[in-house]
Amino acid sequence: MLVFLLLSITKHISIADSGFVYANNGESDEFNLYMTNSASVLDELFAKRSYNKNHPPIFVPMPKNFSASKTRRMKIEFMLNYVKLFDLNWRDPRLTWNETQFGGVTSVLTTSDMIWIADAGISSAKTLDVVSGLATQTVQIYSNGTISMTTPYYAETACPIYANVFPFDSQNCSIEILSLSLATEWISMEASFLNLPGQLVGNGEWDVVNASAVLFPPGLTEVMQIVTFLIIIKRVPNFYVYVIALPCFILTVLSIIGMFWTPNTKKEQLTKLSIGLTSLVSITVLMGMLADAIPKTQVFPLLGIYVVACVGITSAACVVIVMYSIPKPGKDEQKKESDLKNSKLKEAKIGSLPLPDTENQIFSATLEVRMNWRDPRLAWNSTKFGGVKSVFVTSDVLWIPDTRFGNVKTLDTVNGMSMSIAHIFSNGTVFITTAYYAESTCGIKASTFPFDKQNCSLAILSLGLESKYISYGIGIENESTVTTGNGEWLITGALPKTYPQIYTNMDIVGFLIMIKRVPNFYVYVIALPCFILTMISIIGMFWSPNIKKEQLVKLSIGLTSLVSMTVLLDMLASEIPKTQVFPLLGIYVVSCVGITSLACVIVVVHALPNPEKLTKREIEKLKEANKGQTRLRFVIESIKEFTWHRHFFLLCFFEAMNAIGFIIFLSYWED
């Protein structure tokens, strides 16, 4: 501390006593006068006074009812000039001077490393970097002690996404600024936004619609003051409309036209079904693109609903094609139809004929951790120092115990330019609150993925101090602060954790974070399409008898469905964790592949001979036999004839397997 002060004093005395005359170098007299006077101001502030940047100008004995105190709280003002710039203003009474004593100098410029900077940072930030390059941060100090500092930040902060109308969504993203060390009894904060024309600039995908400064409701800020810059952004939907929605619409329209433009005769039935399944393959590829684009939240997005609706419409059309068809017209009907067509060409009055009806297993989180310990070297008798029971200092002047997170891949402090502030009490107890962005390994138990729950731990230990030197205590001050997840995960709880002493010379404690996955994305984008594809392929292969003539066409139906499932498997491969236990969703998709593959094998191995053509006499006898039948009797006989064929039992068997698998899969879904 003494070395620092001596160096600082030497630096400023040399500047003030240099007596350099700038006019000798061609500068103006008024510039020479200002530089001389401002150097005197800096000498007065930083050399002659007992200014210590590590000692904040905070009135620690402030009562809880701070409005009753004669001493005002430190007021910190924030102004958002642009989405990339912050103006930070506060008043330090140690940096005031009388303008008349220093040639009327009302303000001076200096570098930020010379002064104490208010402890105020962006909450919930993953990354907070000062964009300054090699330049030293400049601050402006006014004669009343007000300090103004403009800082460009690059920040990555959490923003809850409401994706119900994606890609036509607008989002409200907030930048919350608070002090982790200084409560409302010591500081107050204000925020404003300087709105200038052309100031709100987005990127290619997002437009910044508006920005404003708001304060948190009083009930939420009893302990700490929080100010918020609310930035409203709107997504530019062009990419998603032209690349996903429009092709999906075109594929659905073309498949429906291909299946229903002409009568659905027995001869064309399977060909039309293959048209529908081919369209489903293409839509499945679009779903793969959609999976990379949509946020994984509890609400399934509008674009996802539309694509799934296209899958449903095409699937329903395929089912209708298979279940409803008309017999191939005989020669008389063909001749009659040809005559009618010819007459239509000749006679314009004849109208048209009516036709029949979670991989890398990394857990990332932003944490605000308060650490306290007692250092007897920092104890003092408060009666000897005017009753001062506690002081604030910056953390860089303290010895901090060698304590770290033991199982992290990345650990960054999120503090911007301000130094962490420590609160020291007269008994030597030190409190420091630090914001971290941590990426920690978390063993994923994926047996019930995507309905899984995980317990991720953050271990805290000392590598340099053995357990005979230090002991740890662990706790959670306010559980409500750890219940916020992201779109894909919900935090269900957090508990302090004490590890067994595996090593006799090391104490290990930590936090156990319990999280639960939101499965909507995986159910609607992977599992449901897989169920529909399996259902349609089974109907296509076993709705009618598997005769030799149709064998290869039915096989192509199954193989087309397998191609679509391969696309789903590719989507699944990028989502599921690579663990020893194969996940539930993977088992279900592979079972769908197995069911369809087995159905394809049966279609190939077992086929009936082609039916013999009936003679004219046999057709006449058949018509005579059906003449006296009522319509109800005819329907009953048709159903009985359909259900007593072998293909019907195969249809029921495979559909039952498909339905049971889907029901078992969904049974793991808990609210």
N, C-alpha and C positions, 0 to 999 in steps of 0.2 A: 504493500500500500504506500509506504514512504517513498520507495523508489519511483512509483508511478507519479506521485505528486511532485517530486523533485524534478522529474523529467518534464512534466507538464509546465511547471513554473519556469524552468529554464527556457523552454520553447517560447513561451509568450513574452518573457522579459526580453529575450533577444529580439523579438519582433518590435516590441514597444520602444526599446532603447536604441534601436538601430539608427533612428533619425534620418532615414533615407529620404532624400528630396526627389520626388518623381518628376518635378518640373525640369530637372537637369536632363532628363531623358526625353524631353519634348512633350510631356503631358501637361495638361492645363493646370492652372493654379487651383481651380475649384476641385479638381480630381485629387491634387496633392493634399489639399486641406481635408477632404473627406477621408482619404486613406490614413492620414495622421490621426484624425479624431476617432475613426473606427478602430484603429489599432489600440488607441487608449481605452476604448470601451472594452475590447476583448481582453486587454491586460487587466482592467478593473474586474471583469467578471470571472476570469479563469485563473488569474495569478494572485491578485491581492485579496480576494475573498476565499473563504474555505469551501470552494465549490468542489463537490465530488460526484462525478456522474454515477457512481455505484450506490449513492445514497439518495433515494427518491424523496422529493419534497412532499411527503404525505404526512398529514397530521394524524398520527396513530391513535392518540387518546380520544378520537372522535366518538361521541356517544351514539347509541343506536338511533336515537331520535336526532339525527344530524341537523334537522331544521332549527333545533333549539340552540345550536352552537354558534358562537360568534365567528368561528373559522369556517370559511366556505370550503366545500369539497373541490377537489381538482376537477375542472370541467374539460372534457375531451370532445372535440368536434370532428366529425368526419364529413367529407364532401366527395361524392362520386362525380368526378369531372367527365369520365368516359368509362366504359366498361373495363378499361385497362389501367386507369389512374385513380389514386386516392390522394386527397388532401387531408392531412392529419394536423390538427391544431390543438394546443393545450397551453396552459400558462404555468410558468415556473417562477415563483416570486424571487428566487435567488438570482435570476437573470434580468432584473430591472435596473434602470439607471435614470438619472436626471439628464434630460437632453441638453439643458442649458450648460451643464458642466462639461459636455463633450462636443462643443461646437455645433449643437443642433442636430446631431446624428439621431435619427428616429429608429433606424434598424440596421442590423449588420448581418452579413452572411458568413457562415462557417460550415464545417463538415460535421456530419452526424456522429462521428466517433468521439467528438468532444463533449457531447451532452448526454444527459439521461433521457431515454426515450420511453414514453408511456407504454406500459404493458397492455397492449390491446391487439388481439389477433383474430383471424377469421376462424370461426368454429367449423368443425366437421370437414375440414379441408384435407384432401388426400395429398395434394402437393401445393406448396405456397412458396414461390421463388420470386425474389426481387430481380426485376429485369433492369440491370444497370450496366452490364458489361464491365469495363475497367474503370469507369467513372466512380468517384467517391460521392456518396449521397450528400447533397447540399441542403442546409436548413436556413431559414430566415428568422432571426430573433428581433422582436420589437422592444422598444424601451419599456413597455408595461409588463414585460416578461412573457408575452405571448410568442409561442414558437409555431412556425408553419413549415410543414414538410410535405412535399408532393412525391409520391412513390408509385412507380409502375409495378404491378404484380402480375405474375402468371399463376393462376389458382385453378386447381381441380377440386371441386367440392361436390358433395352428395346433393342430388336433386331428385325428389320423388317424382316418378313419371306416371301420369294418369293417361293410359293408352287406350281408353275405350273408343275413341274416334280416330285412332291412328290410321292413315298418315295425315289426317286433317286436324291434328291436335295442336293445342296451345298449352304451354307449360309455364308455371310460376316458379321460378328458381330464386332462392334467397341466398344472400351472402350475409351471414350473421357475424357480427363483430362483438367481442366481449373480452373482459379481462379475467384470466383464470386465477389471479392472485389478489386482486383488489376488489373488495365487495362494494356495494352501493353506499356504505357509510363513509367511504373515502373518496370515491370518484363518481361523477355523473357523466353521461355520454349523450351527445346529440348527433343527428345525421341529417344531411340534406343532399339534394341532387341538382347539379347545375345542368339544366336542360338547354342545349344549344341545337340549332338546326343542323341536320346531317350528322349528329353525334352518335346515334345508335346504329351501329354497323354490325351485321351478323356475318355468317359465312354462307357457303353455297346451299347448305341444307336448312339453315335456320335464319329467320329474320327476327331482330330485336324490335319488339313492338313498343315497349314502354319500360321505364325504370323509375322507381320512386324510393324514398326513404321512409321507413316506418319504425315505430317503437313496439316492443313486445307488450302485451297487456300487463298491467301492474301486478296481477296475481302471480305471474310467472317470473317476475324480476325482483322478488323480495331480497334474495341473496346477492345476485349479480345483475348488473345492468347489461342489457342486450339491445343493440340497435341493428337494424336489418335494412339492406338494400334489396328491394324486390324487383327482379328483372323478369319481364313477361316476354317470352319468345314464342314464335309460331313456326311450325315446320313447313318447308316448301315441299308439296306432295308430288311434284312432277315425276320424279324418278319412279316412285312406287305405282303411280297411275299408269304410266306408259310401259313399264318393264314387267309389272306383275298383274295388275288389275285388268288392263286392256287385253293382253294375250289370253288371260284366263276367260274373259268374256267371249273372245273370238273362238277359242277352242270349244267352249260349251255350245255356242251357236252352230258351229260347223258340225259338231258331233250329233246334235239334235236334228239338223237338216239331213245329214247322212242317214240317220236311223228312221226318220218318219216322212221323208219326202215321197217315197213310194210305198205301196202296200207292203205290210210285213208278212210276206209269204214264207212258208216253211223252207223253201229253197234258199232264201236270202237271210234267214234268221241269224245264223251263226256269223255270217259275214258282217252283218250290221252290229252284232255284239262286239266283234273285234274292233270295229270303228270306235265304239264307246270306250273300250278298254285302252285303245291306243291314245285317245284323248286324255284318259285318266293318267296314263304314263307321263304325258307332257305336263299335266297339271301338278303331278307329284314333283316334277323337276322345279316348277315354280314354287311349290311349297318348300323345297330345299332352300331356294333363294329367300323366301319369306322368313324361314327359321333364323337366318343370319341377320335379318333386318329388324324384326319386331322385338320390343322389350318383353322380358319374361316377368309378367306381373300377374296379380290375381285376376284382373279383368282381361278377358280375351279380346284383342284389338279388332276394330271394325274390318280392316283389310283381311285379317285371318278368318273372321266370320264369313266374309264374302267368298274367299277361296274355298273354304270348307263347304259353303252353300253350292258353289259350282260343282264340287265333287259330289255332293248329295244329289243335285239335279241330274248330272250325267249318270250317276249310279242308279237312280230311280228309272231313268230312261232305259238303261241296260236291262233292269229287271222286267220292265214292261215288254221289251223286245223278246225276252226269253219266254215269259209266261203267256203272252198273247200273240197269236199268229193266225193267219187264215190259210186254208189249203191252197195248194198250187192250182190255178184255174185250169179246167179241162179244155179240150179243143173247141167245144161249142161256146164256152164262156169267152175263150180267147178270140173266136171269130166275131162274137157279138160285140166284145169290147173294141175290136178293130173297126167294125162297122160304125160304132158310135163315134170313135175318134175321127174316122173319115167324114162322117156327117157333120161333126163339129167344124172341120176344116171348110166344109162347103156351106154350112148354114150358120150364120153368126148368132142366131137366136137361141141355139142349144147351149146351155150353161155347162160348167165343169162338173164332173161326177164327184159325189161325196166320197171321201176316203174313210176306211175304218179308223175307229178311235185308238356333373360337377366334378377336370381331368387331371388336372395337375395336383389336386388335393392340397390347395393352398387356401388358407383362411385369411382374408384381409379385413382390417377394421381400423377405424379412427378412434383412439382412446384418449381420454383425459384422466391422467393418473396423478393423484396427490401422494407425495412421499413425505414422511416426517421422521426425524431422528433427533437425538440430543447430543450436542457437542459441548462438553464442559468448558472448553476454551472460549465459548461465546456467551457465557453466563455473566451477569453483572448484578450489582445491588441497585435496584431501581431508586432507592431513597437517596443515593449519592448522585443520581443523574436527573434530578427534578421530577421523579416519579415516572420516568419513561419506562414502560413495561415491555414494549416491543418496538422493533424498527423494521423497515423494509430495505433490502439491498439487492443488487443484481447478483445472479447466481455465479458469475465468473470470478467473484472475489472469495468464494467459499470452497472449502473441501467438501465434496459430495461423495457419499459412500459408493464403493464399486458395486453397483447393483444394475442388473441388465435383464432383458428378456432372453431366456435361454434357448428357445426353439424357433427363432424368427429367421426368415430369409431376408427381409428388409425391415429396417427400423429408422424412420426419419422423424425428427422433431418438426412440428408445424408451428412456426412462430414468426415468419416473415423477417422483419428487421429488429423487432424488439427482443431484448434479452429477458430470459425468464427471471421473475422476481421471487425472492425468498423472503419469508416472514420469520423473523427471529424474535423469540421471547426471552425475557430476562433470565429464565432458568436454563437457557441454552438450547431449547427446543427449536428446530428449524422446520418450516413447512415450505415445500415447493410443489406447485401444480404444473404439469407439463402435458402438452398435447402431442400425441404420437400418431403416425401412420405406420401400421405394422402389417407385414405379411408373414404369417406363421404356418408351419406345416400342421396339417390336421388329418389324422387317419380317417378316411371316409369308409363307413360301413354301408355298402351300397346294395345290400341284399334286397331291400324294398324300394330301390330307386324307381320312379321319382316321388314316392311317398315316404321318403326317408327323413329321419331326424338324426342330427349329429351333435356330438358333444366335443367342442373344440376348446383346448386349454392354452393359456398363455402363462408359461412358467417364469418365475422371477427368482434369480439366484445371484450370488457373488462368486466370481471366479478367483478373486484375489484374497478374500477374507474368509477364513474357515469358521465353522459353526461355534468354535470356542471363543471367537472374537465378537461375532454379531449374532443376533436372533431376529427373526422376522415375525411381524404380525400382519394380518391381511383382513380386509373387510370391504364392503360396498356401502358407500355413504347414502346413495339414493338410487333405488332400483329402477325408478321410472326413467332414469337417464340412459339405461342400457336396453330399452325395449324397442328400439327402432331398427328395423332391418332394411333390406333393399327390395327391389321388385321380386326377386326370385326366392329370397330367404326371409323368414320371420324369426326374430329373436324371441324365444319363449321364456327365457330366464337367464340369470347370471348368478353364480355363487362363488364365494371365496374357496380356495382349495389349498390344502396342505399335503405335500407329497411325503411319502415315507422316506426315511433317511437311508437311501441306497448307498450313498457314500457317507461315512461317519464324520467326515470333516466338512460337510456342506449342507446348509439349510436351503430347502427349495419350497417356495409357496407360489401361488398363482391364482388366476381367475378361470373358472369353468363357464364357458358361454354355450348355452343350449339353443340350437337353431333348428328350424323346420322348413323344408322346401315347399314352395308353392308349385303344385304339379300341373296347373292348367295348360301351360304351353305343351308339355310332353303328351298329355292326354289328347288334346284337340289336333295337334299337328302330326303326331306319329302313331299313337295307339288307335285312335278312331279311324283314320284312313286305312290303316292296316286291316282292321276288322271289316270295313266295307269292301275292300279289294278281295279279301278272302271269301266273303259272303257271295259277291257277284261271280267270282270265278267258279265257285262250287255250283251255283245255280246254272251258269252257262254250260258246265260240263255234265251235269246229271239231271237237268230238267226233262230232257228227252232221252230215249234209249240210245245207247252208244253203239250205233251201227258203223260198219266199216267205212261207209262213204263219208261220214262226218267225223271220223276218228281224229284225223290230223288237224281239222279246223278246231275241234275241242281242245286238242293239245296246245295249239297256238294261243287259245284263250288263257289257259293256265300259265303258259310261259310268259305271256304279256303281263299278267298279274305279278309274276315273280320278278320281272324287270322293275315294276313299280315298287315292289317291296325292297328291292336292292337299293333303290334311291333312298327309301326310308331308313334302311340299314346304314347307309352312308351318313345320313343326318344323325342317326343314333350314335354312330362311332365317334363323332366329334363332340358329343355331349356327355356320354357316360364315363364315369371314372374307370381307370384301368386297375382293377383290384383282383384279388384271388377269387372272390365271389362274383359270379356273373349276375348283373342286376336283373330285377324283376321285369322291367320294360324290355330288356334284351331277350330274356327268356320268352316273353309274350310274342315279340316280333319273330324270333326264330321258330316258335311253335306255329305261327301263321305260315311261315315259309315251309315248315314241315308238313302241315295239313295240305297246302296247295300242291306241294311236290308229290305227296302220297296219292292225291287225287289224280295227278298227271300220270303217275305210274299205272294206276288202275285203268285209266282211259286207254293207255297204250297196250297193256297186257290183256285186258279183257274187252272184247268187242263182239257184238252180235253180227251175224251175216246180214247183208242188205235184204230188205223185204222184197218178196216177189210181187210183180205187178198183177193186180186183179184183172180178170177178164171182164168183158162187158156184161156177160151173164151173171157173174158173181156180184158185180156192182148193182145190177138190177135187183137181185135177191136181197142184198143188204138194204136197199131203199125200201123194198116191200116190208121187210122185217121191222124197220124203224117208223113205218107209216102210222101205225096205231099208237105210238108212244106219246105220252104227254111231255111237255117241256121239262117239268120237274123230274119225271122218271128218266129222261134223257141225261139230265145233269147228274143225277145220282149214279147212273150206270157209267158215265164218263169218269166221275171221281173214283168209283170203285175200280174201274179198269186202270186208271192212272196209279192209284196207290198200291196195287198188287203187282207192280212191276219191280224188278230188281233195282233199276236206276233210282226209284223213289226212296228205297231203303238206304242206298248210298248217299243220296241227297240229304236225308234226315240225319244220318250218322255224322257226316262231315259238318253239317251246319250246327248240330248239337255240340260237337267238339269245339267249333269256333265260338259259339255263344258261351259255353262253359268257361273257356279260357278267358274271354273278355270279362265275364262276371267275376271270376276269381281275381283278375287283375284289378278291377275297380273296387273290390272288397277291401283293399288296403288303403283306400282313400278316406282319410279322416278330416273332419272340419277343424 
